[in-house]
Amino acid sequence: MLALLDGRPPERSRSVRIHRRSGGNPLFVEALRSADEAAADDLRTLLLDRITSLPDPVREVMAMLAVAGAEVTDEILHEIATMPEEPLASALTDLAGRELVTAGEEGYAVRHDLIREAVYASLLPARRRRMHARYPGALACRAPDSATLAEHWTAAREFARALPAAWRAAERAGRQNAYDEQLHLLEVVLTQWTRVADPPQLIGADRTAVLEQAAVAAFAAGKSAVGIAHCTAALDMLGPAVDAHRVAGLLGLRGRMQNRTDGTGAHDLERAVTLLPPGRSDASDALRSRLLSALGFVGVVAHHPDQVRHHAAEALRIAERLDDDRLRAPALLIVAQLDGAAGELESARRTFGEARRIAEAAGDEHTFLTTFPWEADAIEACGQYAQAADMAHAGQQAAQRLGQARSRGSMLAAARAFPLTFLGRWDEALTVVQDALAEGPPPLYAAFLRLAAADIARCRGEIGRFETLLRQLTEFARHTLAATEVKAGLALQRIAWAIDQGDPDSADRILGEHLAPPPAWPPHHLLRLAVLGARVQRVRRSSAPRNRQVAHHSADRLADLDRMIATVRPAAPTLTAYRLTFHATATSDNLPAWDQAAAAWRDLGNRYETAAVLTDAASAALASNNRPGARSRLREAHAIATDLGAEPLLARIDDLTDRGRLGDAATAPARHVFDLTRRELDVLRLLAHGRSNPQIARELFITTNTVPPTWPESSPSLASPPAQRPPPEPTKPASSTPDSKPAGVQTTPRIRALDLGN
């Protein structure tokens, strides 16, 4: 219904929210569509009209159910009701018949959230408090550590009872992996802290302990900004001299959450490690091992392999000495990642499997879930895209099971979306991205998800969507000091976009910003930068073939890129494909080199890159007048691009087919305006853009002899103009360069006649 009313598919989170509040009622859906959350006030009169006309006992029961909030069992409802059993049963029957209340197997509930909200808001505050106070007596003996009990005491303003109830409920929620609920309850405790006389006595813990627990819950729930605030508040109440162990733990936790937010956090972790020199005690060494592993995690994200290996080695030594699997698992995970980055996939996968098994057995959910995306990345680098997507999907399912769909599931969604993109399963990848973004993930993970969506939008030519994503990514990058991999991906998208928009100078400027000195990027980003850089130089040279300054600059750029490629050591299949593409692009007309690059991408299953390289190979084939070779390559590229919906690439393929006269239309010499052939019109258009004869020959894949200095005046309709109407003086086009021949030189009578409008 929302899609029909809005004319477009609605956002998933909005659909869920409106469905929950309306219960699917078409009247409520339509009202909520435009006003959403604010619509409760507008609808209240409409909804209450259905309630105010009811008999008093029926309204009383409706009020009790509205105060309950959730479903109420028949047993509890009879216990708290202030009326006899028979009138209560009659009221419930009446409400169910009017479709205001649902009667389920377990109990009763108001049918729609909007109705419940309207009834609840209509109750006077004092009456609401009295009704809330009835529930805890019935719940205390049945569920003493339930969140509902804490909520009713809070709404009844019985804070001395609400505080311990919320503390117990938070502990229970944590055991059940309900981290969002745990965080909410702990924040209830913090909010009510000053409303009671002796809160530590009531719950058996000080405020700092509550803040620590809230920070841990926020970390698990994926609410890093909230967790950082709680860590900072707890640190402000402590001092290193008082409790170095506790301070180090909080610093480590804050550093990990900061890393999730923007890629920083190393400073906090380094401070934490210095507070715990080795050998102080087993407990101190155990925390030091955890902090070193966390520092290794941050180093992995920042691509500092030497530091990472050092931290992992010490963490593993402590774990082995203490024979502690909870310490061993994260250290092994880092070792596995380093092996994968070095191209040692078999060794890496064995160690990933061991780390995952140990972490799961030890209850280390963070390490257990991290094994999935890191192993997926290692598999992806070797070109096994389908296996990488499956590994990340298995991790997503595990995160969902463990209640960490937002905090870790979003990271796993990104790890799944990228290999799906490479496989050409773009719609599936976009579904993964959209579902993960609807969960409100941490900013860093949201940025990775948007990068995957931006790549697809650009390749499909969805300009508005791409520019929106680019703005969001740019805003994120502007406010973060780290997030190296996201910033690398953003730079690559900007370069590729500038090329697509026919602006090679802007693309070259962005390229130059990231070459001096060469960036500390992941290997696959460095090689993709090299490929894009080579494409930029090819476009610049072809647009100004006689400009020596451009030629020298392009040669220098290619030399810089070649040196950068030499620094990338691993020889994974994906990196090899990028290397082959770079060398083919740099040499341009080397058809065997293009075919070798296309074969590498085809073997990997990367459909878009295969089609793009095949298109370049076809261009190289046409340059050597290999028309059958060009046609076969374009046919394969066209089929892939059509299936993907890659409109810009399709347009390029069609243009190349047209200019190379490879389509069916090329067999018939169609006549057009001025009685010119299609080929003559192509020449005329290029002349209008200031192209010289050699440039025209290159763009149309013909020899310069086909574009002679003087064309024969064979057509009577294109005879030379009368003497009294001399042709205008030729002018130099704005796009010409100091070394290029201006348009109009050697203009033939045939073209002059057109200039005069004949």
VEXNUKOL-844251 format. One record per residue (C-alpha): residue number from 1; residue in three letters; x, z, y. Coordinates in steps of 0.5 Angstrom, whole numbers. Each point is the difference from the previous one (the first is absolute). Example, Ala and Ser with C-alpha at 12.3 -4.5 7.8 and 13.67 -1.06 7.14 Angstrom:
<sites>
  num  residu      x      z      y
    1     ALA     25     16     -9
    2     SER      2     -2      7
</sites>
This chain:
<sites>
  num  residu      x      z      y
    1     MET      0      0      0
    2     LEU      6      2      5
    3     ALA      3     -7     -2
    4     LEU     -7     -4      2
    5     LEU     -1      4      6
    6     ASP      7      0      3
    7     GLY      2     -7     -3
    8     ARG      6      2     -3
    9     PRO      2      4     -6
   10     PRO      1      8      3
   11     GLU      6      4     -1
   12     ARG      0      4     -6
   13     SER      0      7      3
   14     ARG     -6     -2      5
   15     SER     -4     -2     -6
   16     VAL      1      6     -4
   17     ARG     -1      5      6
   18     ILE     -7     -4      2
   19     HIS     -2      0     -7
   20     ARG      1      7     -1
   21     ARG     -3      2      6
   22     SER     -6     -4     -1
   23     GLY     -1      0     -8
   24     GLY     -1     -8      1
   25     ASN     -6      1      3
   26     PRO     -1     -7      4
   27     LEU     -3      4      6
   28     PHE      6      4      1
   29     VAL      5     -5     -2
   30     GLU     -3     -4      6
   31     ALA      0      6      5
   32     LEU      7      2     -2
   33     ARG      3     -7      0
   34     SER      1      0      8
   35     ALA      1      7      1
   36     ASP      3      3     -6
   37     GLU      2      7      1
   38     ALA     -4      1      7
   39     ALA     -6     -2     -3
   40     ALA     -2      6     -3
   41     ASP     -3      2      7
   42     ASP     -4     -6      0
   43     LEU     -3      1     -7
   44     ARG     -2      7      1
   45     THR     -6     -1      3
   46     LEU     -2     -5     -5
   47     LEU      2      4     -6
   48     LEU     -3      7      2
   49     ASP     -7     -3      1
   50     ARG      0     -1     -8
   51     ILE      2      8      0
   52     THR     -4      3      6
   53     SER     -7     -2     -3
   54     LEU      2      4     -7
   55     PRO     -3      7     -1
   56     ASP      4      6      1
   57     PRO      2      1     -7
   58     VAL      2     -7     -1
   59     ARG      4      0      7
   60     GLU      3      7     -2
   61     VAL      3     -3     -7
   62     MET      2     -6      4
   63     ALA      4      4      4
   64     MET      3      4     -6
   65     LEU      3     -7     -3
   66     ALA      2     -2      7
   67     VAL      5      6      1
   68     ALA      2      0     -7
   69     GLY      4     -7      1
   70     ALA      1     -2     -7
   71     GLU     -5      0     -6
   72     VAL     -3      7     -2
   73     THR     -1      2     -7
   74     ASP     -7      2     -1
   75     GLU      2      7     -2
   76     ILE      4      1      7
   77     LEU     -6     -3      4
   78     HIS     -5      5     -4
   79     GLU      5      6      2
   80     ILE      1     -1      7
   81     ALA     -8     -2      1
   82     THR     -4      4      4
   83     MET     -6     -2     -3
   84     PRO     -3      1     -7
   85     GLU      1     -5     -5
   86     GLU     -6     -4      0
   87     PRO      0     -2      7
   88     LEU      7     -2     -1
   89     ALA     -1     -4     -5
   90     SER     -6     -3      3
   91     ALA      4     -2      7
   92     LEU      6     -3     -4
   93     THR     -5     -4     -4
   94     ASP     -3     -2      7
   95     LEU      7     -2      3
   96     ALA      2     -4     -6
   97     GLY     -7     -4      0
   98     ARG      1     -2      8
   99     GLU      7     -2     -2
  100     LEU      4      5      4
  101     VAL      3      4     -6
  102     THR      3     -2     -6
  103     ALA     -1      4     -7
  104     GLY      6     -1     -4
  105     GLU      2      3     -7
  106     GLU      4      5      4
  107     GLY     -4      2      6
  108     TYR     -3     -3      6
  109     ALA      3     -3      6
  110     VAL     -3     -3      7
  111     ARG      0     -8     -1
  112     HIS      4     -2      6
  113     ASP      5      3      4
  114     LEU     -3     -3      6
  115     ILE     -6      4     -2
  116     ARG      4      6     -2
  117     GLU      4      0      7
  118     ALA     -7     -1      4
  119     VAL     -3      6     -3
  120     TYR      6      5      0
  121     ALA      1     -2      7
  122     SER     -7      2      2
  123     LEU      1      7     -3
  124     LEU      1      5      5
  125     PRO      8      3      0
  126     ALA     -3      7     -2
  127     ARG     -4     -2     -6
  128     ARG      5     -5     -2
  129     ARG      5      6     -1
  130     ARG     -5      4     -4
  131     MET     -2     -5     -4
  132     HIS      8     -2     -2
  133     ALA      1      8     -1
  134     ARG     -5     -1     -6
  135     TYR      4     -4     -4
  136     PRO      7      4     -1
  137     GLY     -4      5     -4
  138     ALA     -3     -5     -5
  139     LEU      7     -4      0
  140     ALA      5      6      0
  141     CYS     -1      2     -8
  142     ARG     -1     -7     -2
  143     ALA      6     -3      4
  144     PRO      4      5      4
  145     ASP      6     -5      2
  146     SER     -5     -6      2
  147     ALA      1     -4      6
  148     THR     -8      1      1
  149     LEU      1      7      0
  150     ALA      5      0      6
  151     GLU     -4     -5      4
  152     HIS     -6      4      0
  153     TRP      3      7      2
  154     THR      4     -4      5
  155     ALA     -7     -3      3
  156     ALA     -3      7     -1
  157     ARG      6      2      5
  158     GLU      2      5     -5
  159     PHE      7     -1      1
  160     ALA      3      6     -4
  161     ARG     -3     -3     -6
  162     ALA      1     -7      1
  163     LEU      7      1      1
  164     PRO      2      2     -7
  165     ALA     -5     -5     -3
  166     ALA      3     -6      3
  167     TRP      7      3     -2
  168     ARG     -2      0     -7
  169     ALA     -4     -6      0
  170     ALA      6     -4      3
  171     GLU      4      3     -6
  172     ARG     -5     -3     -5
  173     ALA      0     -7      4
  174     GLY      7      0     -1
  175     ARG      0      1     -7
  176     GLN     -5     -6     -1
  177     ASN      4     -5      4
  178     ALA     -5      0      6
  179     TYR      5      0      5
  180     ASP     -5     -2      6
  181     GLU     -5      6     -2
  182     GLN      6      5      0
  183     LEU      3     -2      6
  184     HIS     -7      1      4
  185     LEU     -1      7     -3
  186     LEU      7      2      2
  187     GLU     -1     -3      7
  188     VAL     -7      5      0
  189     VAL      5      6     -2
  190     LEU      4     -2      6
  191     THR     -6     -1      5
  192     GLN     -3      7     -2
  193     TRP      7      4      0
  194     THR     -1      3      7
  195     ARG     -8      1     -2
  196     VAL      2      6     -5
  197     ALA      3      6      1
  198     ASP      6      0     -6
  199     PRO      0     -7     -3
  200     PRO      7      1     -4
  201     GLN     -4      6     -3
  202     LEU     -6     -4     -2
  203     ILE      4     -6     -3
  204     GLY      7      3     -2
  205     ALA      4     -5      4
  206     ASP      2      0      7
  207     ARG     -1     -6      5
  208     THR      6     -4     -1
  209     ALA     -2      0     -8
  210     VAL     -6     -3      2
  211     LEU      3     -5      4
  212     GLU      5     -2     -5
  213     GLN     -6     -1     -5
  214     ALA     -3     -4      5
  215     ALA      6     -4      1
  216     VAL      1     -1     -8
  217     ALA     -8     -2      0
  218     ALA      1     -5      5
  219     PHE      6     -3     -3
  220     ALA     -4     -1     -6
  221     ALA     -6     -3      3
  222     GLY      4     -5      4
  223     LYS     -1      3      7
  224     SER      7      0      3
  225     ALA     -2      1      7
  226     VAL     -4      7     -2
  227     GLY      6      2     -5
  228     ILE      5     -1      5
  229     ALA     -4      4      5
  230     HIS     -1      6     -5
  231     CYS      8      0     -2
  232     THR      2      0      8
  233     ALA     -5      6      1
  234     ALA      3      4     -6
  235     LEU      7     -2      2
  236     ASP     -2      3      7
  237     MET     -2      7     -4
  238     LEU      7      0     -4
  239     GLY      7      0      2
  240     PRO      6     -2     -5
  241     ALA      3      7      1
  242     VAL     -6      3     -3
  243     ASP     -2     -5     -6
  244     ALA      5     -6     -1
  245     HIS     -3     -2     -6
  246     ARG     -7      0      3
  247     VAL      2     -4      6
  248     ALA      4     -5     -4
  249     GLY     -6     -1     -4
  250     LEU     -4     -1      6
  251     LEU      5     -5      3
  252     GLY      0     -4     -6
  253     LEU     -7      0     -1
  254     ARG     -1     -3      8
  255     GLY      6     -5     -1
  256     ARG     -4     -3     -6
  257     MET     -6      0      4
  258     GLN      3     -3      6
  259     ASN      3     -5     -5
  260     ARG     -6     -2     -2
  261     THR     -3     -1      7
  262     ASP      6     -4      3
  263     GLY      6      0     -5
  264     THR      4      5      4
  265     GLY      0      7     -3
  266     ALA      8      0     -2
  267     HIS      2      5      5
  268     ASP     -5      6     -2
  269     LEU      2     -1     -7
  270     GLU      8      0      2
  271     ARG     -2      6      4
  272     ALA     -3      3     -6
  273     VAL      6     -1     -5
  274     THR      5      3      4
  275     LEU     -5      6      0
  276     LEU      2      1     -7
  277     PRO      7     -1     -2
  278     PRO      1     -1     -7
  279     GLY      1      6     -5
  280     ARG     -4      5      4
  281     SER     -5      2     -6
  282     ASP     -4     -4     -5
  283     ALA     -6      0      4
  284     SER      4     -3      6
  285     ASP      4     -5     -4
  286     ALA     -7     -3     -3
  287     LEU     -3     -1      7
  288     ARG      7     -3      2
  289     SER     -1     -5     -5
  290     ARG     -7     -2      2
  291     LEU      2     -1      7
  292     LEU      6     -4     -2
  293     SER     -5     -4     -4
  294     ALA     -5     -1      6
  295     LEU      6     -2      4
  296     GLY      2     -5     -5
  297     PHE     -8     -3      0
  298     VAL      1      0      8
  299     GLY      7     -4     -1
  300     VAL     -4     -5     -5
  301     VAL     -5     -2      5
  302     ALA      6      0      6
  303     HIS      4     -4     -5
  304     HIS      6      4      0
  305     PRO      3      0     -7
  306     ASP      6      3      0
  307     GLN     -3      6      3
  308     VAL     -6      0     -5
  309     ARG      5      0     -6
  310     HIS      4      6      3
  311     HIS     -6      4      1
  312     ALA     -3     -2     -7
  313     ALA      6      2     -4
  314     GLU      0      7      3
  315     ALA     -7      1     -1
  316     LEU      0     -2     -7
  317     ARG      6      4     -1
  318     ILE     -4      6      2
  319     ALA     -6     -2     -4
  320     GLU      5      0     -6
  321     ARG      3      6      1
  322     LEU     -7      4      1
  323     ASP     -3     -4     -6
  324     ASP     -6     -2      5
  325     ASP     -4     -6     -2
  326     ARG     -4      1      7
  327     LEU      7     -1      3
  328     ARG      3     -5     -5
  329     ALA     -6     -5      1
  330     PRO      1     -2      8
  331     ALA      7     -1     -1
  332     LEU     -1     -4     -6
  333     LEU     -5     -4      4
  334     ILE      5     -2      6
  335     VAL      6     -2     -5
  336     ALA     -5     -5     -3
  337     GLN     -2     -2      7
  338     LEU      8     -1      1
  339     ASP      0     -4     -7
  340     GLY     -6     -5      2
  341     ALA      3     -1      7
  342     ALA      7     -2     -4
  343     GLY     -4     -5     -4
  344     GLU      1      4     -6
  345     LEU     -7      0     -2
  346     GLU      0      2     -8
  347     SER      4      6      2
  348     ALA     -5      1      6
  349     ARG     -6      0     -4
  350     ARG      2      5     -5
  351     THR      2      5      5
  352     PHE     -6     -1      4
  353     GLY     -4      1     -7
  354     GLU      4      6     -1
  355     ALA     -1      3      7
  356     ARG     -8     -2     -1
  357     ARG      0      4     -7
  358     ILE      3      6      3
  359     ALA     -3      1      6
  360     GLU     -7     -1     -3
  361     ALA      2      5     -5
  362     ALA      2      5      5
  363     GLY     -6     -1      5
  364     ASP      4     -3      5
  365     GLU     -5     -5      3
  366     HIS      4     -2      6
  367     THR      6     -3     -4
  368     PHE     -5     -2     -6
  369     LEU     -4     -5      5
  370     THR      6     -2      4
  371     THR      3     -3     -7
  372     PHE     -5     -6      0
  373     PRO      1     -3      7
  374     TRP      7      0     -1
  375     GLU      0     -3     -7
  376     ALA     -5     -5      3
  377     ASP      5     -2      5
  378     ALA      6      0     -4
  379     ILE     -4     -5     -5
  380     GLU     -3     -4      6
  381     ALA      8     -1      2
  382     CYS      1     -3     -7
  383     GLY     -6     -5      1
  384     GLN     -5      3     -5
  385     TYR     -5      0      5
  386     ALA     -6      1     -5
  387     GLN      3      6     -3
  388     ALA      2      3      7
  389     ALA     -7      0      2
  390     ASP     -3      3     -7
  391     MET      5      6      1
  392     ALA     -2      1      7
  393     HIS     -7      0     -2
  394     ALA      1      5     -6
  395     GLY      3      5      6
  396     GLN     -6     -1      4
  397     GLN     -4      2     -6
  398     ALA      4      6     -1
  399     ALA      0      2      8
  400     GLN     -8     -1     -1
  401     ARG      0      5     -6
  402     LEU      5      5      4
  403     GLY     -4      0      6
  404     GLN      5     -4      4
  405     ALA     -3     -6      2
  406     ARG      1      0      7
  407     SER      7      3      0
  408     ARG      3     -4     -6
  409     GLY     -5     -5     -2
  410     SER      1     -3      7
  411     MET      7     -1     -1
  412     LEU     -1     -3     -7
  413     ALA     -5     -4      2
  414     ALA      5     -4      5
  415     ALA      5      0     -6
  416     ARG     -6     -4     -4
  417     ALA     -2     -4      6
  418     PHE      7     -4      1
  419     PRO      1     -2     -7
  420     LEU     -8     -3      0
  421     THR      2     -3      6
  422     PHE      6     -4     -3
  423     LEU     -4     -2     -6
  424     GLY     -5     -3      5
  425     ARG     -6      5     -2
  426     TRP     -1      1      7
  427     ASP     -7      2      0
  428     GLU      1      5     -5
  429     ALA      6      3      4
  430     LEU     -4      0      6
  431     THR     -6      4     -3
  432     VAL      6      5     -2
  433     VAL      2      1      7
  434     GLN     -7      1      3
  435     ASP     -2      5     -5
  436     ALA      7      4      1
  437     LEU     -1     -1      8
  438     ALA     -7      3     -1
  439     GLU      3      6     -3
  440     GLY      4      2      7
  441     PRO      7      0     -3
  442     PRO      6      3      4
  443     PRO      2     -5      5
  444     LEU      7     -3     -3
  445     TYR     -4     -2     -7
  446     ALA     -6     -3      5
  447     ALA      6     -4      3
  448     PHE      2     -3     -7
  449     LEU     -7     -1     -2
  450     ARG     -1     -4      7
  451     LEU      6     -4     -1
  452     ALA     -2     -3     -7
  453     ALA     -7     -2      4
  454     ALA      4     -3      6
  455     ASP      4     -4     -5
  456     ILE     -7     -3     -3
  457     ALA     -3     -1      6
  458     ARG      6     -4      3
  459     CYS      0     -4     -6
  460     ARG     -7     -2      0
  461     GLY      0     -1      8
  462     GLU     -5      6      2
  463     ILE      3      0      7
  464     GLY     -5      6      2
  465     ARG      1      4     -6
  466     PHE      8     -1      0
  467     GLU      1      2      7
  468     THR     -5      6      0
  469     LEU      5      2     -6
  470     LEU      6     -1      4
  471     ARG     -2      4      6
  472     GLN     -2      6     -5
  473     LEU      7     -1     -3
  474     THR      4     -1      7
  475     GLU     -4      7      2
  476     PHE      3      3     -6
  477     ALA      7     -2      1
  478     ARG      0      2      7
  479     HIS     -1      7     -1
  480     THR      4      1     -6
  481     LEU      8      1      0
  482     ALA      1     -2     -8
  483     ALA     -5     -4     -5
  484     THR      6     -5      0
  485     GLU     -4     -4     -6
  486     VAL     -6     -1      4
  487     LYS      3     -2      6
  488     ALA      4     -5     -4
  489     GLY     -6     -3     -2
  490     LEU     -3      0      7
  491     ALA      6     -4      2
  492     LEU     -1     -5     -6
  493     GLN     -7     -1      2
  494     ARG      1     -1      7
  495     ILE      6     -5     -1
  496     ALA     -5     -4     -5
  497     TRP     -6      0      5
  498     ALA      5     -3      5
  499     ILE      2     -5     -5
  500     ASP     -8     -2     -2
  501     GLN     -1      0      8
  502     GLY      5     -5      1
  503     ASP      4      4      4
  504     PRO      7      0     -3
  505     ASP      3      3      6
  506     SER     -3      6      0
  507     ALA      1      1     -7
  508     ASP      7     -1      1
  509     ARG      0      5      5
  510     ILE     -3      5     -5
  511     LEU      5     -2     -5
  512     GLY      6      2      5
  513     GLU     -3      7      1
  514     HIS      1      1     -7
  515     LEU      7     -3     -2
  516     ALA      4      4      5
  517     PRO      2      4     -4
  518     PRO     -3     -2     -6
  519     PRO     -6      5     -2
  520     ALA      0      5     -5
  521     TRP     -6     -3     -4
  522     PRO     -2      0     -7
  523     PRO      4     -6     -3
  524     HIS     -7     -4     -1
  525     HIS     -1      0      7
  526     LEU      7     -2      2
  527     LEU     -1     -6     -4
  528     ARG     -7     -2      3
  529     LEU      3      1      7
  530     ALA      6     -5     -2
  531     VAL     -5     -5     -3
  532     LEU     -5      1      6
  533     GLY      7     -1      5
  534     ALA      2     -6     -4
  535     ARG     -7     -3      1
  536     VAL      0      2      8
  537     GLN      7     -4      0
  538     ARG     -3     -6     -3
  539     VAL     -6     -1      4
  540     ARG      4      1      6
  541     ARG      5     -5     -2
  542     SER     -5     -5     -2
  543     SER     -4      1      7
  544     ALA      7     -1      4
  545     PRO      4     -4     -5
  546     ARG      5     -3      6
  547     ASN      1      7      3
  548     ARG      7      2     -1
  549     GLN     -1      7      2
  550     VAL     -6      1     -5
  551     ALA      4     -3     -5
  552     HIS      6      5      1
  553     HIS     -5      6      1
  554     SER     -4     -2     -7
  555     ALA      7      0     -3
  556     ASP      2      7      2
  557     ARG     -6      3     -2
  558     LEU      0     -3     -7
  559     ALA      7      2     -1
  560     ASP     -2      7      2
  561     LEU     -6      0     -5
  562     ASP      5     -3     -5
  563     ARG      4      6      1
  564     MET     -6      5      0
  565     ILE     -2     -3     -7
  566     ALA      7      1     -3
  567     THR     -1      8      2
  568     VAL     -6      0     -5
  569     ARG      3      2     -7
  570     PRO     -6      0     -5
  571     ALA     -1     -6     -3
  572     ALA     -8      1     -2
  573     PRO     -4     -6     -1
  574     THR     -4      1      6
  575     LEU      7      0      4
  576     THR      2     -6     -3
  577     ALA     -6     -4      2
  578     TYR      1      2      7
  579     ARG      7     -2      0
  580     LEU     -1     -7     -3
  581     THR     -6     -1      5
  582     PHE      5      2      6
  583     HIS      6     -5     -3
  584     ALA     -6     -5     -1
  585     THR     -2      1      7
  586     ALA      7      0      3
  587     THR      2     -7     -3
  588     SER     -7     -2      2
  589     ASP      0     -7     -4
  590     ASN      3      2     -6
  591     LEU     -6     -1     -5
  592     PRO      3      3     -7
  593     ALA      1      6      4
  594     TRP     -7      0      2
  595     ASP     -2     -1     -7
  596     GLN      4      5     -2
  597     ALA     -3      5      5
  598     ALA     -7     -2     -2
  599     ALA      1      1     -7
  600     ALA      3      7      1
  601     TRP     -7      2      4
  602     ARG     -4     -4     -6
  603     ASP      4      4     -5
  604     LEU     -2      7      4
  605     GLY     -7     -2      0
  606     ASN      0      1      8
  607     ARG     -5     -6      2
  608     TYR      0      0      7
  609     GLU      8     -1      0
  610     THR      0     -5     -5
  611     ALA     -5     -4      4
  612     ALA      4      1      7
  613     VAL      6     -2     -4
  614     LEU     -3     -6     -3
  615     THR     -2     -2      7
  616     ASP      7      0      2
  617     ALA      2     -4     -6
  618     ALA     -5     -5      1
  619     SER      3     -1      8
  620     ALA      7     -1     -3
  621     ALA     -2     -5     -5
  622     LEU     -4     -4      5
  623     ALA      7      0      5
  624     SER      3     -3     -6
  625     ASN     -6     -5     -1
  626     ASN     -2      3     -7
  627     ARG     -7     -1      1
  628     PRO     -2      1     -7
  629     GLY      4      7      0
  630     ALA     -3      2      7
  631     ARG     -7     -1     -3
  632     SER      0      3     -6
  633     ARG      3      7      3
  634     LEU     -5     -1      5
  635     ARG     -6      0     -5
  636     GLU      3      6     -3
  637     ALA      0      4      6
  638     HIS     -6     -3      3
  639     ALA     -4      3     -7
  640     ILE      3      7      1
  641     ALA     -1      0      8
  642     THR     -7     -2     -1
  643     ASP     -1      6     -6
  644     LEU      3      5      5
  645     GLY     -4     -2      6
  646     ALA      7     -1      4
  647     GLU     -3     -4      6
  648     PRO      6     -1      4
  649     LEU      4     -2     -6
  650     LEU     -5     -5     -2
  651     ALA      0     -3      7
  652     ARG      7     -1     -1
  653     ILE      0     -3     -7
  654     ASP     -6     -5      3
  655     ASP      4     -1      6
  656     LEU      6     -2     -4
  657     THR     -4     -4     -5
  658     ASP     -3     -4      6
  659     ARG      7     -1      4
  660     GLY      3     -2     -7
  661     ARG     -6     -5     -1
  662     LEU     -1      3     -7
  663     GLY     -7      1      0
  664     ASP     -5     -5     -3
  665     ALA     -1     -3      8
  666     ALA      7     -2      0
  667     THR     -2     -6     -5
  668     ALA     -4     -3      5
  669     PRO      2     -2      7
  670     ALA     -6      3      4
  671     ARG      0     -3      7
  672     HIS     -2      5      6
  673     VAL      0      0      8
  674     PHE      4     -5      3
  675     ASP      0     -4     -6
  676     LEU      6      4     -2
  677     THR      2      2     -8
  678     ARG      0      7     -1
  679     ARG      7      0     -1
  680     GLU      1     -3      7
  681     LEU     -5      6      3
  682     ASP      5      5     -3
  683     VAL      6     -3      3
  684     LEU     -4      0      7
  685     ARG     -2      7     -1
  686     LEU      7      2     -1
  687     LEU      2     -4      6
  688     ALA     -5      4      4
  689     HIS      4      6     -2
  690     GLY      6     -3      3
  691     ARG      3     -1     -7
  692     SER      6     -5     -1
  693     ASN      1     -5     -5
  694     PRO      4      4     -5
  695     GLN     -5      6      1
  696     ILE     -6     -5     -1
  697     ALA      4     -3     -6
  698     ARG      1      7     -3
  699     GLU     -7      3      1
  700     LEU     -3     -6     -3
  701     PHE      5     -1     -6
  702     ILE      2     -7      2
  703     THR      6     -3      2
  704     THR      2     -1      7
  705     ASN      0     -8     -1
  706     THR     -8      1     -1
  707     VAL      0      3      7
  708     PRO      4     -6      4
  709     PRO      2      0      7
  710     THR     -5     -6      2
  711     TRP     -6     -1     -4
  712     PRO     -3     -7     -1
  713     GLU     -6     -2      5
  714     SER     -4     -3     -6
  715     SER     -6      2      2
  716     PRO     -4     -4      6
  717     SER     -4      6      1
  718     LEU      6      4      2
  719     ALA      4     -5      4
  720     SER      4      2      6
  721     PRO     -4      3      6
  722     PRO      0     -5      6
  723     ALA      6      0      5
  724     GLN     -5      4      6
  725     ARG     -1      6     -5
  726     PRO      8      2     -2
  727     PRO      0      6     -5
  728     PRO      2      7      3
  729     GLU      7      2      0
  730     PRO      1      4     -6
  731     THR      1      8      1
  732     LYS      4      5     -4
  733     PRO     -5      4     -4
  734     ALA      0      8      1
  735     SER      2      1     -7
  736     SER      6     -5      0
  737     THR      7      3      0
  738     PRO      7     -2      4
  739     ASP      2     -3     -6
  740     SER     -6     -4     -2
  741     LYS     -2     -7      2
  742     PRO     -6      1      5
  743     ALA     -7     -3     -2
  744     GLY     -1     -7      3
  745     VAL      7     -3     -2
  746     GLN     -1     -7     -3
  747     THR     -7      0      1
  748     THR     -3     -6     -3
  749     PRO     -5     -5      3
  750     ARG     -5      2     -5
  751     ILE      1      7      2
  752     ARG      0     -1      7
  753     ALA     -7     -4     -1
  754     LEU     -3      7     -2
  755     ASP      3      4      5
  756     LEU     -4     -5      5
  757     GLY     -6      2     -4
  758     ASN     -1     -7     -2
</sites>
